[in-house]
Amino acid sequence: MVDNVLNTTPTTTTTTTTTVDFLSLVNNNSNDNFTLGEEGGFGTTAVTTINSISGDALTPVVLAVKGIVMTAIIVGALLGNVLVISSVIKFERLRAVITNTFIVSLAFADLLVAIMVMPFSASVELSGKWVFGRTMCDFFNANDVLFSTASILHLCCISMDRYIAILHPLKYEVKMTRNRVIVMLAVTWVASILISYIPVYSQLYTTRQHFQALEDDPQSCVFIVNKVYAGVSSSVSFWIPCSIMVFVYAKIFIEARKQEKFVQSTAMYMQYSEARFGRHNNGHAASSSSPAVATNGMLSSDGEVQRSERKRMKREHKAAKTLGIIMGAFILCFCPFFLWYVVTTMCGDACPYPPVVGSMLFWIGYFNSCLNPLIYAYFNRDFRTAFKKLLRIDSMPCERRTNDPVTRALNTAYSEHRDSANINVRLSNSSFNVRQ
């Protein structure tokens, strides 16, 4: 999805024309070139005319800023997603949660974006040309479509998992088995491959003229799509899954509100019942104590069940909230890109745009690959604890403080003092009871 360098020599000055944006050229005419500006992008599009004088003055600063930002995104995506995968593999508490199987697969897709897509895109952004050959061009373009599609289909699966967990909790363990999760993941990856590799390698995504132009120029890797592929790919890769997720999370939100109100009303009823039966028992003679004890036992048992149910619902709602934030972040990062992708393809020459827009939209999409680990670390205590253990944050200093001789002596003295104080309190209570 990235581009070539064309040299033209006008009668007065020499300019370098570089195809670096993503989808200004996304239309049916592969011979159309747009002279737009200086920035580049991660995909396929516009021809950019760079004035040699102003370009020489700005290039060092622009390259430095772009290089720093892109390196930070790539490193963040690599480290963050490796942490997510390692945490689930290493810690049983995370591995036991069915939903985390989807999260590991999603992290794997984001990790592959950082390895197999971002470096190539960054190279084109910084050099202004494709230097990896014709074979790698198709591989890069196919992977770009593959991993973005896989990411949103994973999020769609996660939303269905949360839907069943909250709306049908009694059926969750029956419906969401390991085998079913594996089947869902297999469908996700196969569908992503079908919408990416097959159209790219069969040349169905573009025109014959454009494909021949790529063959003739090995330094060109412009991903120019036709209108049919733009409509189908954007629908399968974004619009349909996004609509499903929004609908499902709306249902989850409505049901979660209902459950919270029900739990609150039930808790108030249990408190009222316990208080009323407590007053009733205090006013009765010893002969009626046995039925009262039985009644209190039932209330206590019901209270335990209610507390257990409240804890389960709170846990499920918190998980749904975290995953809902992940879904929202994905939509915010990719919705502008897919709007631009469809509009520029369908509109063609009638819709020019500054090339910096295409470049920013693609890298905002890439940035999403390093966002998810940050969301897990902030909103999920189990992942946060796992990350700290893997990075050995707080663990080593604590061990050193514990093994220090002075610290051990102070801890021992404190423990002895605490035990002595507890014994004195118990003796005082016993003496008071005897006097009574």
C-alpha positions as CSV (number, residue, x, y, z in Angstrom):
1,M,0.0,0.0,0.0
2,V,2.8,2.4,-0.4
3,D,4.2,4.1,-3.2
4,N,6.8,5.1,-5.8
5,V,9.0,7.9,-6.8
6,L,8.4,9.6,-10.2
7,N,10.8,12.1,-11.5
8,T,9.6,14.8,-13.8
9,T,11.6,17.7,-15.3
10,P,9.6,20.8,-16.1
11,T,11.0,23.6,-18.2
12,T,11.9,25.8,-15.2
13,T,12.4,23.6,-12.1
14,T,12.9,19.9,-11.2
15,T,10.3,18.4,-8.8
16,T,10.0,15.0,-7.3
17,T,6.6,13.4,-7.4
18,T,6.0,10.7,-4.9
19,T,3.0,8.5,-4.5
20,V,2.7,8.2,-0.8
21,D,-0.8,8.6,0.5
22,F,-3.2,5.7,0.6
23,L,-6.4,6.2,-1.3
24,S,-6.5,9.3,-3.4
25,L,-5.9,6.9,-6.3
26,V,-8.5,4.5,-5.0
27,N,-10.7,4.7,-8.1
28,N,-11.3,2.9,-11.3
29,N,-8.8,4.7,-13.4
30,S,-5.3,3.5,-12.6
31,N,-3.7,6.1,-14.7
32,D,-5.1,9.1,-12.7
33,N,-2.5,10.9,-10.6
34,F,-3.3,13.7,-8.2
35,T,-0.8,16.4,-7.3
36,L,-1.6,17.1,-3.6
37,G,1.1,17.7,-1.1
38,E,3.9,16.2,0.9
39,E,2.7,13.6,3.3
40,G,2.4,9.9,2.8
41,G,0.3,7.1,4.0
42,F,0.0,3.5,4.7
43,G,-1.9,2.4,1.8
44,T,-2.5,3.4,-1.7
45,T,-3.1,6.7,-3.2
46,A,-2.2,10.0,-4.3
47,V,0.7,11.3,-6.2
48,T,2.4,14.0,-4.2
49,T,4.4,16.8,-5.6
50,I,7.3,18.0,-3.4
51,N,9.0,21.3,-4.1
52,S,12.7,20.7,-3.9
53,I,13.5,24.0,-2.1
54,S,10.9,23.9,0.6
55,G,11.3,20.1,0.8
56,D,15.0,20.3,1.6
57,A,14.3,22.8,4.4
58,L,11.5,20.8,6.0
59,T,12.7,17.2,5.5
60,P,15.0,16.7,8.5
61,V,12.4,17.9,11.0
62,V,9.5,16.1,9.4
63,L,11.5,12.9,9.1
64,A,12.6,13.1,12.7
65,V,9.1,13.7,14.0
66,K,7.6,11.0,11.9
67,G,10.4,8.5,12.7
68,I,9.9,9.1,16.5
69,V,6.2,8.7,16.4
70,M,6.1,5.7,14.2
71,T,8.9,4.0,16.2
72,A,7.0,4.6,19.4
73,I,3.8,3.1,18.0
74,I,5.6,0.0,16.7
75,V,7.5,-0.6,19.9
76,G,4.4,0.0,22.0
77,A,2.4,-2.5,19.9
78,L,5.2,-5.1,20.1
79,L,5.8,-4.9,23.9
80,G,2.1,-4.4,24.8
81,N,0.8,-7.4,22.9
82,V,3.6,-9.7,23.9
83,L,2.7,-8.8,27.5
84,V,-1.0,-9.7,26.9
85,I,-0.1,-13.0,25.3
86,S,2.5,-13.9,27.9
87,S,0.1,-13.0,30.8
88,V,-2.6,-15.3,29.7
89,I,-0.2,-18.2,28.9
90,K,1.6,-17.9,32.3
91,F,-1.1,-17.2,34.8
92,E,-3.9,-19.7,35.5
93,R,-6.3,-17.1,36.7
94,L,-6.3,-15.4,33.3
95,R,-6.1,-18.7,31.3
96,A,-9.2,-20.0,33.0
97,V,-11.4,-17.2,31.5
98,I,-12.9,-18.2,28.2
99,T,-13.1,-14.6,27.0
100,N,-9.3,-14.3,27.3
101,T,-8.9,-16.8,24.5
102,F,-10.4,-14.2,22.1
103,I,-8.2,-11.5,23.7
104,V,-5.0,-13.6,23.1
105,S,-6.0,-14.1,19.4
106,L,-6.7,-10.4,19.1
107,A,-3.3,-9.6,20.6
108,F,-1.7,-11.9,18.2
109,A,-3.3,-10.1,15.2
110,D,-2.1,-6.7,16.6
111,L,1.4,-8.2,17.2
112,L,1.5,-9.3,13.5
113,V,0.5,-5.8,12.4
114,A,3.5,-4.4,14.3
115,I,5.8,-7.0,12.7
116,M,4.5,-7.5,9.2
117,V,2.8,-4.2,8.3
118,M,4.0,-1.2,10.3
119,P,7.8,-1.4,9.4
120,F,7.0,-1.5,5.7
121,S,4.6,1.4,5.9
122,A,7.2,3.4,8.0
123,S,9.8,2.7,5.4
124,V,7.7,4.2,2.7
125,E,6.8,7.2,4.9
126,L,10.4,8.0,5.5
127,S,12.0,7.1,2.1
128,G,9.1,8.0,-0.2
129,K,9.4,4.8,-2.2
130,W,8.9,1.0,-2.1
131,V,12.2,-0.9,-1.9
132,F,11.1,-4.4,-1.1
133,G,10.1,-5.7,-4.6
134,R,6.9,-6.8,-6.3
135,T,6.4,-10.0,-4.3
136,M,6.6,-8.3,-0.9
137,C,4.2,-5.6,-2.2
138,D,1.3,-8.0,-2.6
139,F,2.2,-9.7,0.7
140,F,2.2,-6.3,2.5
141,N,-1.1,-5.2,1.0
142,A,-2.8,-8.5,1.8
143,N,-1.6,-8.5,5.4
144,D,-2.8,-4.9,5.8
145,V,-6.3,-5.9,4.9
146,L,-6.1,-9.3,6.8
147,F,-5.1,-8.0,10.2
148,S,-7.5,-5.0,10.3
149,T,-10.4,-7.4,9.3
150,A,-9.3,-10.0,11.9
151,S,-9.2,-7.3,14.6
152,I,-12.8,-6.2,14.2
153,L,-14.1,-9.8,13.8
154,H,-12.4,-10.7,17.0
155,L,-14.2,-7.8,18.7
156,C,-17.4,-9.0,17.2
157,C,-16.9,-12.4,18.8
158,I,-16.0,-10.9,22.1
159,S,-19.3,-8.9,22.1
160,M,-21.3,-12.1,21.5
161,D,-19.4,-13.7,24.3
162,R,-20.4,-10.9,26.7
163,Y,-23.9,-10.9,25.4
164,I,-24.4,-14.5,26.4
165,A,-22.6,-14.1,29.7
166,I,-24.9,-11.2,30.8
167,L,-28.2,-12.0,29.2
168,H,-28.0,-15.8,29.5
169,P,-25.7,-16.5,32.4
170,L,-27.1,-19.9,33.2
171,K,-26.4,-21.1,29.6
172,Y,-23.0,-19.5,29.3
173,E,-20.9,-22.5,30.2
174,V,-23.0,-24.7,27.9
175,K,-22.8,-22.4,24.9
176,M,-19.3,-21.0,25.3
177,T,-17.2,-24.1,25.4
178,R,-13.5,-24.3,24.4
179,N,-14.4,-26.1,21.2
180,R,-16.9,-23.5,20.2
181,V,-14.5,-20.7,20.9
182,I,-11.9,-22.5,18.7
183,V,-14.5,-22.8,15.9
184,M,-15.4,-19.1,16.2
185,L,-11.7,-18.1,16.0
186,A,-11.1,-20.3,13.0
187,V,-14.1,-18.7,11.2
188,T,-12.7,-15.3,12.1
189,W,-9.2,-16.0,10.6
190,V,-10.6,-17.8,7.5
191,A,-13.0,-15.0,6.7
192,S,-10.1,-12.5,7.1
193,I,-7.9,-14.4,4.7
194,L,-10.7,-14.7,2.2
195,I,-11.3,-11.0,2.1
196,S,-7.6,-10.2,1.8
197,Y,-5.3,-12.8,0.3
198,I,-7.6,-14.1,-2.4
199,P,-8.6,-10.7,-3.9
200,V,-5.0,-9.4,-3.8
201,Y,-3.3,-12.5,-5.3
202,S,-6.1,-13.0,-7.9
203,Q,-6.0,-9.3,-8.8
204,L,-9.8,-9.0,-8.2
205,Y,-9.2,-5.9,-6.1
206,T,-8.0,-3.7,-8.9
207,T,-7.9,-3.1,-12.7
208,R,-5.7,-4.9,-15.2
209,Q,-4.1,-1.7,-16.2
210,H,-3.0,-0.9,-12.7
211,F,-1.7,-4.4,-12.1
212,Q,0.4,-4.1,-15.3
213,A,1.7,-0.8,-14.1
214,L,2.9,-2.4,-10.9
215,E,4.7,-5.1,-12.8
216,D,6.5,-2.6,-14.9
217,D,7.7,-0.5,-12.0
218,P,9.2,-2.5,-9.0
219,Q,9.5,0.7,-6.9
220,S,5.7,1.2,-7.0
221,C,3.4,-0.4,-4.4
222,V,0.2,1.6,-4.9
223,F,-2.9,-0.3,-3.7
224,I,-5.6,1.0,-6.0
225,V,-8.9,-0.7,-5.6
226,N,-12.0,-0.7,-7.7
227,K,-15.4,0.3,-6.5
228,V,-16.8,-3.2,-6.0
229,Y,-13.9,-4.3,-3.8
230,A,-14.1,-1.1,-1.8
231,G,-17.7,-1.7,-1.1
232,V,-17.4,-5.4,-0.3
233,S,-14.2,-5.2,1.7
234,S,-15.3,-2.2,3.8
235,S,-18.7,-3.9,4.5
236,V,-17.1,-7.2,5.6
237,S,-14.1,-5.7,7.4
238,F,-15.9,-2.9,9.2
239,W,-19.5,-1.8,8.6
240,I,-21.4,-5.0,9.2
241,P,-19.3,-6.2,12.2
242,C,-19.4,-2.7,13.7
243,S,-23.2,-2.6,13.4
244,I,-23.5,-6.0,15.1
245,M,-21.3,-4.8,17.9
246,V,-23.1,-1.6,18.5
247,F,-26.5,-3.5,18.6
248,V,-25.1,-6.2,20.9
249,Y,-23.6,-3.7,23.3
250,A,-26.7,-1.7,23.4
251,K,-28.6,-4.8,24.5
252,I,-25.9,-5.6,27.1
253,F,-26.1,-2.1,28.5
254,I,-29.9,-2.2,28.8
255,E,-29.8,-5.6,30.5
256,A,-27.0,-4.6,32.8
257,R,-29.1,-1.6,34.0
258,K,-32.0,-3.9,34.7
259,Q,-29.9,-6.4,36.6
260,E,-28.4,-3.6,38.7
261,K,-31.8,-2.3,39.7
262,F,-33.0,-5.8,40.5
263,V,-30.0,-6.5,42.7
264,Q,-30.4,-3.2,44.5
265,S,-34.0,-3.9,45.2
266,T,-33.3,-7.4,46.3
267,A,-30.6,-6.3,48.7
268,M,-32.9,-3.7,50.2
269,Y,-35.6,-6.4,50.7
270,M,-33.1,-8.7,52.4
271,Q,-31.9,-6.0,54.7
272,Y,-35.5,-5.2,55.7
273,S,-36.4,-8.8,56.2
274,E,-33.3,-9.5,58.4
275,A,-34.1,-6.4,60.5
276,R,-37.8,-7.3,60.9
277,F,-37.1,-10.9,61.8
278,G,-34.4,-9.8,64.2
279,R,-36.9,-7.6,66.1
280,H,-39.4,-10.4,66.0
281,N,-37.0,-12.9,67.5
282,N,-36.0,-10.6,70.3
283,G,-39.6,-10.2,71.4
284,H,-40.5,-13.9,71.5
285,A,-39.9,-16.5,74.3
286,A,-37.4,-19.2,74.2
287,S,-40.0,-21.7,73.1
288,S,-40.3,-20.1,69.7
289,S,-36.6,-19.8,69.2
290,S,-36.3,-22.9,67.0
291,P,-38.6,-21.7,64.2
292,A,-36.9,-18.3,64.4
293,V,-33.5,-19.9,64.1
294,A,-34.7,-21.9,61.0
295,T,-36.1,-18.7,59.5
296,N,-32.9,-16.8,60.1
297,G,-30.9,-19.7,58.6
298,M,-33.0,-19.5,55.4
299,L,-32.5,-15.7,55.3
300,S,-28.7,-16.2,55.8
301,S,-28.6,-18.7,53.1
302,D,-30.6,-16.5,50.7
303,G,-28.3,-13.6,51.6
304,E,-25.2,-15.6,50.7
305,V,-26.8,-16.6,47.4
306,Q,-27.6,-12.9,46.7
307,R,-24.1,-11.8,47.6
308,S,-22.6,-14.4,45.3
309,E,-24.9,-13.4,42.5
310,R,-24.1,-9.7,43.0
311,K,-20.3,-10.5,42.8
312,R,-20.8,-12.5,39.6
313,M,-22.8,-9.8,38.0
314,K,-20.4,-7.1,39.1
315,R,-17.5,-9.2,37.6
316,E,-19.4,-9.7,34.3
317,H,-20.4,-6.1,34.0
318,K,-16.9,-4.9,34.6
319,A,-15.6,-7.2,31.9
320,A,-18.2,-6.0,29.5
321,K,-17.3,-2.4,30.3
322,T,-13.6,-3.0,29.6
323,L,-14.3,-4.8,26.4
324,G,-16.8,-2.1,25.4
325,I,-14.1,0.5,25.8
326,I,-11.8,-1.6,23.6
327,M,-14.6,-1.7,21.0
328,G,-15.2,2.0,21.2
329,A,-11.5,2.7,20.8
330,F,-11.4,0.5,17.7
331,I,-14.4,2.3,16.2
332,L,-12.9,5.7,16.9
333,C,-9.6,4.7,15.3
334,F,-11.0,3.0,12.2
335,C,-14.3,4.7,11.4
336,P,-12.7,7.8,10.0
337,F,-10.4,5.7,7.8
338,F,-13.2,3.6,6.4
339,L,-15.4,6.6,5.7
340,W,-12.5,8.2,3.8
341,Y,-11.7,4.9,2.1
342,V,-15.2,4.5,0.7
343,V,-15.8,8.2,-0.2
344,T,-12.5,8.6,-2.0
345,T,-13.0,5.4,-4.0
346,M,-16.5,6.1,-5.0
347,C,-15.9,9.8,-5.6
348,G,-12.6,9.6,-7.5
349,D,-11.2,12.8,-9.0
350,A,-14.1,14.9,-7.7
351,C,-12.9,14.4,-4.1
352,P,-9.4,15.7,-3.6
353,Y,-7.9,15.9,-0.1
354,P,-4.7,16.9,1.6
355,P,-2.3,13.9,1.6
356,V,-1.6,14.4,5.3
357,V,-5.1,13.3,6.0
358,G,-4.6,9.8,4.5
359,S,-1.3,9.4,6.3
360,M,-2.8,10.3,9.7
361,L,-5.8,8.1,9.2
362,F,-3.7,5.1,8.5
363,W,-1.4,5.6,11.4
364,I,-4.3,6.3,13.8
365,G,-5.5,2.8,12.7
366,Y,-2.1,1.4,13.5
367,F,-2.1,3.1,16.8
368,N,-5.1,1.0,17.8
369,S,-2.8,-2.0,17.9
370,C,-0.9,-0.6,20.9
371,L,-4.0,0.8,22.6
372,N,-5.6,-2.5,23.8
373,P,-2.8,-3.5,26.2
374,L,-3.0,0.0,27.8
375,I,-6.8,-0.5,28.2
376,Y,-6.3,-3.9,29.8
377,A,-3.7,-2.5,32.2
378,Y,-5.9,0.4,33.3
379,F,-9.3,-1.2,33.6
380,N,-8.6,-4.9,34.4
381,R,-7.0,-5.7,37.7
382,D,-6.0,-9.2,36.8
383,F,-4.1,-8.1,33.7
384,R,-2.6,-5.2,35.6
385,T,-1.3,-7.6,38.3
386,A,0.0,-10.0,35.6
387,F,1.8,-7.2,33.8
388,K,3.5,-6.1,37.0
389,K,4.6,-9.6,37.8
390,L,6.0,-10.1,34.3
391,L,7.8,-6.8,34.4
392,R,8.8,-7.4,38.1
393,I,7.4,-4.0,39.1
394,D,7.2,-3.8,42.9
395,S,8.2,-7.4,43.4
396,M,11.9,-7.2,43.6
397,P,12.1,-4.1,45.9
398,C,9.6,-5.9,48.3
399,E,11.8,-9.0,48.3
400,R,14.9,-6.9,49.1
401,R,13.1,-5.1,51.9
402,T,11.8,-8.4,53.4
403,N,15.2,-10.1,53.3
404,D,17.0,-7.1,55.0
405,P,18.0,-8.1,58.6
406,V,16.7,-4.8,60.1
407,T,13.4,-5.2,58.3
408,R,13.1,-8.8,59.5
409,A,13.8,-7.8,63.1
410,L,11.3,-5.0,63.0
411,N,8.6,-7.3,61.5
412,T,9.3,-9.9,64.2
413,A,9.0,-7.4,67.0
414,Y,5.8,-6.0,65.5
415,S,4.3,-9.5,65.2
416,E,5.2,-10.3,68.8
417,H,3.7,-7.1,70.1
418,R,0.5,-7.6,68.1
419,D,0.1,-11.2,69.4
420,S,0.7,-10.0,73.0
421,A,-1.9,-7.2,72.6
422,N,-4.5,-9.7,71.2
423,I,-3.9,-12.0,74.2
424,N,-4.4,-9.2,76.6
425,V,-7.7,-8.2,74.9
426,R,-9.0,-11.7,75.1
427,L,-8.1,-12.0,78.8
428,S,-9.8,-8.7,79.5
429,N,-12.9,-9.8,77.8
430,S,-12.9,-13.1,79.7
431,S,-12.6,-11.3,83.0
432,F,-15.4,-9.0,82.1
433,N,-17.7,-11.9,81.2
434,V,-16.9,-13.7,84.5
435,R,-17.8,-10.6,86.5
436,Q,-21.1,-10.4,84.7
